[in-house]
Amino acid sequence: MTDQQPVLYLSHGAPPLADDATWTSELKAWGKDLPKPEQILIVSAHWEEAPVALSSTTGAPLVYDFWGFPQRYYEVTYDAPSAPALADSVTKLVGTQVHRDEARGLDHGAYVPLKEMFPEADIPVLQMSMPTLDPQALYRLGQQLAPLRDEGTLIVGSGFTTHNLRWFNPRVTPDYAPPTASSEFDHWAAETMAKGDVDTLMDFLAKAPAAHEAHPRTEHWAPLYVALGAASKDPAEVRSVIDGFWFGLSKRSWQLTAA
C-alpha cells in the first residue's frame, strides 16, 4: 500500500454537465472514493500558455470561458481555497521560469468537474497551464511534478477522450449513439491505457483509429500526458472509472494509482 495520491485524467464536459444526472453521480462517487487530497493541481485543456503559468493564489474569480449558454451557467461559483504553497512547490520542481497569473481564476475545465467531485470546495486548488501540446514534453513535465503526490497533491489532467464539436448535437439526448469515429477511438484508448503502452499513446495521431477525427486539435487529449508522466515513476494500476458518451463525445476517465 502507498500513501501517495493517485493521478487522474478526466473528461470534463461543459457547463451543462451539471444537468446530467448520470455523469454528476459518477463524478460524485469518484470523489468520495478517492483519498481526500491536501491540495489539487489541475491541468486543463483550456489553458495553453508558455512558459508554464499558474493560476491565482489570491482568489481571482472563475473564468467563464464559454459563450452562448443560459445565464445560470455564468452564475456558478466554486470558492475553493487558493494554494500558494503548492504554487511555490511547482515553481521549484519545474525549474524554469514560471509565470504567476494572479488575475486568472479556474476555467471550466477545472471547476466544472471539481464542483461535482468535491462539492464542499474545501480543498485548495491550483491550475497550471500547458506550455505545449507536444506529448513528450508534457510527459516530462508530469515527471517533474510527480513528487507532489507524496505531499498529498492530487494531480488531475482535465480534457476529453474524444473532442470533435461537430458531433455535439444538443437537439438529441446526451446518450445518443456516438459517431463511429468516436467509439473507435474510445475503444482504442481503453485498450491502450489498460496495457500501459505509453509509446503507442505518445504516437496516437499515427496509431489510433480516427485520431484526427476524434481530436481535430489535440488540446483535449494533451493533459493525459501530464498525468502519465506524474504516474510514471511507480508501477501503476490503470483503472477506467467512467466510460460512455455524452452528446457523441467519449467521457472516459482514468485513475492511475501506484501499486
MARVEX-272302 format. One line per 5 residues: number of its first residue (from 1); their letters; for each residue x, y, z of C-alpha. Coordinates in nm, 4 decimals. Layout:
<recs>
NUM) a) X/Y/Z ~ ... .
</recs>
This chain:
<recs>
1) mtdqq) 0.0000/0.0000/0.0000 ~ 0.1085/0.3593/-0.0514 ~ 0.0229/0.6979/0.0909 ~ 0.0727/0.8603/-0.2470 ~ -0.2154/1.0390/-0.4106 .
6) pvlyl) -0.3333/0.8849/-0.7365 ~ -0.3242/1.0723/-1.0656 ~ -0.6365/1.1352/-1.2734 ~ -0.7212/1.2039/-1.6326 ~ -1.0846/1.3025/-1.6634 .
11) shgap) -1.3183/1.4170/-1.9339 ~ -1.4506/1.7442/-1.8035 ~ -1.7572/1.8051/-2.0138 ~ -1.9044/2.1516/-2.0491 ~ -2.1225/2.3606/-1.8162 .
16) pladd) -2.4360/2.1506/-1.8943 ~ -2.2610/1.8519/-1.7360 ~ -2.4228/1.9754/-1.4146 ~ -2.7633/1.8865/-1.5600 ~ -2.6690/1.5271/-1.6450 .
21) atwts) -2.7784/1.3087/-1.3542 ~ -2.5698/1.0101/-1.4633 ~ -2.2439/1.1939/-1.5136 ~ -2.2743/1.4047/-1.1991 ~ -2.3429/1.0931/-0.9921 .
26) elkaw) -2.0385/0.9202/-1.1447 ~ -1.8134/1.2127/-1.0604 ~ -1.9523/1.2433/-0.7078 ~ -1.8956/0.8729/-0.6441 ~ -1.5407/0.9013/-0.7772 .
31) gkdlp) -1.4665/1.1945/-0.5499 ~ -1.5933/1.0047/-0.2458 ~ -1.3845/0.7009/-0.3389 ~ -1.0593/0.8967/-0.3564 ~ -0.8358/0.9541/-0.0542 .
36) kpeqi) -0.9006/1.3159/0.0352 ~ -0.6124/1.5237/-0.1012 ~ -0.4393/1.8037/0.0806 ~ -0.4476/2.0064/-0.2395 ~ -0.5234/1.9707/-0.6100 .
41) livsa) -0.3111/2.0633/-0.9107 ~ -0.5192/2.0592/-1.2276 ~ -0.4112/2.0982/-1.5894 ~ -0.6993/2.1940/-1.8180 ~ -0.7253/2.1736/-2.1941 .
46) hweea) -0.8467/2.5323/-2.1876 ~ -0.5259/2.6991/-2.0765 ~ -0.2296/2.6941/-2.3094 ~ 0.0479/2.9317/-2.2140 ~ 0.4255/2.9161/-2.2265 .
51) pvals) 0.6286/2.9195/-2.0183 ~ 0.4322/2.7336/-1.7514 ~ 0.1792/2.9610/-1.5854 ~ -0.0044/2.9183/-1.2556 ~ -0.3448/3.0493/-1.1612 .
56) sttga) -0.4248/3.2962/-0.8885 ~ -0.3132/3.2330/-0.5321 ~ -0.5096/3.5341/-0.4114 ~ -0.8645/3.4351/-0.5002 ~ -0.9407/3.5506/-0.8556 .
61) plvyd) -1.2940/3.4714/-0.9784 ~ -1.3772/3.1812/-1.2058 ~ -1.3152/3.2144/-1.5785 ~ -1.6398/3.1605/-1.7706 ~ -1.4586/3.0694/-2.0900 .
66) fwgfp) -1.7623/2.9766/-2.2976 ~ -2.0440/3.1582/-2.4713 ~ -2.3992/3.1099/-2.5888 ~ -2.5218/2.9304/-2.2765 ~ -2.8116/3.0260/-2.0452 .
71) qryye) -2.7283/3.2871/-1.7829 ~ -2.7374/3.0383/-1.4951 ~ -2.4135/2.8793/-1.6149 ~ -2.2392/3.2142/-1.5669 ~ -2.3579/3.2343/-1.2064 .
76) vtyda) -2.1942/2.9117/-1.0893 ~ -1.9396/2.9558/-0.8105 ~ -1.6646/2.7338/-0.6739 ~ -1.4845/2.9091/-0.3925 ~ -1.2059/2.6616/-0.3253 .
81) psapa) -0.9134/2.7950/-0.1194 ~ -0.6085/2.9127/-0.3084 ~ -0.2844/2.7158/-0.2888 ~ 0.0185/2.9473/-0.2620 ~ 0.2414/2.6805/-0.1061 .
86) ladsv) 0.1619/2.4450/-0.3923 ~ 0.2482/2.7202/-0.6395 ~ 0.5868/2.7544/-0.4708 ~ 0.6434/2.3777/-0.4924 ~ 0.5514/2.3652/-0.8607 .
91) tklvg) 0.7876/2.6531/-0.9317 ~ 1.0758/2.4716/-0.7630 ~ 1.0086/2.1410/-0.9361 ~ 0.9635/2.2740/-1.2872 ~ 1.2950/2.4533/-1.2620 .
96) tqvhr) 1.2291/2.7086/-1.5342 ~ 1.0687/3.0474/-1.5398 ~ 0.7130/3.0104/-1.4118 ~ 0.4594/3.2869/-1.4582 ~ 0.2105/3.3655/-1.1806 .
101) dearg) -0.1133/3.4995/-1.3247 ~ -0.2878/3.6396/-1.0200 ~ -0.5763/3.7670/-1.2321 ~ -0.6699/3.4210/-1.3607 ~ -0.9135/3.2002/-1.1758 .
106) ldhga) -1.0139/2.8429/-1.2562 ~ -1.1598/2.7841/-1.6021 ~ -1.4487/2.5490/-1.6788 ~ -1.2127/2.2592/-1.7482 ~ -1.1193/2.2811/-1.3800 .
111) yvplk) -1.4233/2.3933/-1.1835 ~ -1.6955/2.2024/-1.3711 ~ -1.5679/1.8544/-1.2725 ~ -1.4293/1.9628/-0.9341 ~ -1.7642/2.1072/-0.8303 .
116) emfpe) -1.9167/1.7617/-0.8741 ~ -1.6279/1.5625/-0.7253 ~ -1.5528/1.7896/-0.4288 ~ -1.8700/1.9944/-0.3802 ~ -1.7644/2.1297/-0.0398 .
121) adipv) -1.4925/2.3339/-0.2156 ~ -1.2715/2.2911/0.0906 ~ -0.9576/2.1649/-0.0862 ~ -0.7020/2.4210/-0.2135 ~ -0.6828/2.4189/-0.5933 .
126) lqmsm) -0.4151/2.5472/-0.8299 ~ -0.4452/2.5398/-1.2076 ~ -0.1402/2.5083/-1.4313 ~ -0.1151/2.5914/-1.8000 ~ 0.0027/2.3569/-2.0731 .
131) ptldp) 0.3159/2.5183/-2.2204 ~ 0.2973/2.2961/-2.5300 ~ 0.0873/2.0232/-2.6882 ~ 0.3898/1.8023/-2.7542 ~ 0.3282/1.4646/-2.5826 .
136) qalyr) 0.6937/1.4052/-2.4910 ~ 0.7350/1.7485/-2.3347 ~ 0.4116/1.7183/-2.1380 ~ 0.5132/1.3728/-2.0169 ~ 0.8444/1.5131/-1.8891 .
141) lgqql) 0.6556/1.7956/-1.7193 ~ 0.4397/1.5392/-1.5438 ~ 0.7521/1.3529/-1.4297 ~ 0.8830/1.6740/-1.2761 ~ 0.5586/1.7169/-1.0850 .
146) aplrd) 0.5447/1.3586/-0.9552 ~ 0.6984/1.4356/-0.6114 ~ 0.3916/1.6441/-0.5302 ~ 0.1955/1.3214/-0.4929 ~ 0.3960/1.2416/-0.1787 .
151) egtli) 0.2838/1.5741/-0.0326 ~ -0.0851/1.4910/-0.0634 ~ -0.1363/1.6578/-0.4009 ~ -0.3930/1.5138/-0.6386 ~ -0.2685/1.5788/-0.9933 .
156) vgsgf) -0.5507/1.5984/-1.2488 ~ -0.5311/1.6182/-1.6257 ~ -0.8635/1.7560/-1.7475 ~ -0.9584/1.7127/-2.1116 ~ -1.1950/1.4948/-2.3162 .
161) tthnl) -1.1237/1.1468/-2.4508 ~ -1.2800/1.2460/-2.7815 ~ -1.3435/1.6086/-2.8701 ~ -1.4930/1.6949/-3.2046 ~ -1.7581/1.9587/-3.1551 .
166) rwfnp) -1.9124/1.8818/-3.4938 ~ -2.0517/1.5726/-3.3188 ~ -2.2093/1.7745/-3.0395 ~ -2.5836/1.7876/-3.1018 ~ -2.7872/1.9304/-2.8118 .
171) rvtpd) -3.1115/1.8614/-3.0007 ~ -3.0841/1.4917/-2.9166 ~ -3.0463/1.3102/-2.5850 ~ -2.6975/1.3134/-2.4288 ~ -2.6610/0.9359/-2.4596 .
176) yappt) -2.7366/0.9108/-2.8310 ~ -2.5312/0.6546/-3.0265 ~ -2.1885/0.8105/-3.0848 ~ -2.0308/0.8516/-3.4269 ~ -1.8215/0.5524/-3.5315 .
181) assef) -1.5017/0.7524/-3.5144 ~ -1.5697/0.8469/-3.1525 ~ -1.6432/0.4907/-3.0445 ~ -1.3408/0.3527/-3.2334 ~ -1.1040/0.5973/-3.0704 .
186) dhwaa) -1.2587/0.5358/-2.7289 ~ -1.2138/0.1589/-2.7681 ~ -0.8507/0.2035/-2.8732 ~ -0.7842/0.4397/-2.5827 ~ -0.9343/0.1986/-2.3302 .
191) etmak) -0.7261/-0.0935/-2.4573 ~ -0.4023/0.1011/-2.4895 ~ -0.4309/0.2593/-2.1460 ~ -0.5099/-0.0816/-1.9899 ~ -0.1889/-0.2189/-2.1445 .
196) gdvdt) 0.0122/0.0763/-2.0158 ~ 0.1524/0.1235/-2.3664 ~ 0.2890/0.4746/-2.3269 ~ 0.4874/0.4640/-2.6530 ~ 0.1724/0.3976/-2.8550 .
201) lmdfl) -0.0189/0.6622/-2.6626 ~ 0.2549/0.9132/-2.7430 ~ 0.2171/0.8379/-3.1138 ~ -0.1616/0.8380/-3.1112 ~ -0.2044/1.0539/-3.4219 .
206) akapa) -0.0337/0.7838/-3.6263 ~ -0.1557/0.4758/-3.4401 ~ -0.5058/0.5392/-3.3099 ~ -0.8074/0.4822/-3.5339 ~ -0.9851/0.8017/-3.6336 .
211) aheah) -0.7374/1.0080/-3.4301 ~ -0.7681/1.3183/-3.6459 ~ -1.1468/1.2988/-3.6336 ~ -1.1570/1.2368/-3.2598 ~ -0.9169/1.5260/-3.2000 .
216) prteh) -0.9088/1.7775/-3.4866 ~ -0.6870/1.9719/-3.2468 ~ -0.5125/1.7809/-2.9688 ~ -0.5512/2.0109/-2.6681 ~ -0.8203/1.7961/-2.5031 .
221) waply) -0.6090/1.4798/-2.5229 ~ -0.2841/1.6517/-2.4228 ~ -0.3499/1.6677/-2.0437 ~ -0.3299/1.2877/-2.0426 ~ 0.0452/1.3096/-2.0968 .
226) valga) 0.0961/1.5209/-1.7852 ~ -0.0990/1.2584/-1.5900 ~ 0.1014/0.9713/-1.7406 ~ 0.4272/1.1432/-1.6576 ~ 0.3215/1.2111/-1.2999 .
231) askdp) 0.2416/0.8396/-1.2578 ~ 0.5453/0.7060/-1.4425 ~ 0.7917/0.6511/-1.1577 ~ 0.5885/0.3797/-0.9886 ~ 0.4285/0.0635/-1.1225 .
236) aevrs) 0.0726/0.1744/-1.1652 ~ -0.2728/0.0288/-1.1840 ~ -0.4760/0.1989/-1.4552 ~ -0.8468/0.1956/-1.3882 ~ -1.1150/0.3243/-1.6241 .
241) vidgf) -1.3522/0.4866/-1.3763 ~ -1.6046/0.6493/-1.6083 ~ -1.6998/0.5473/-1.9601 ~ -1.9809/0.6071/-2.2060 ~ -2.0618/0.9024/-2.4290 .
246) wfgls) -2.2130/1.2463/-2.3872 ~ -2.3580/1.4052/-2.7000 ~ -2.1276/1.1843/-2.9084 ~ -1.8092/1.2605/-2.7133 ~ -1.6320/0.9949/-2.5076 .
251) krswq) -1.6337/1.0824/-2.1402 ~ -1.3931/0.8004/-2.0479 ~ -1.1796/0.8922/-1.7474 ~ -0.8951/0.7086/-1.5732 ~ -0.7334/0.6799/-1.2330 .
256) ltaa) -0.3651/0.5904/-1.2162 ~ -0.2703/0.4514/-0.8787 ~ 0.0716/0.3416/-0.7578 ~ 0.0856/-0.0316/-0.6864 .
</recs>
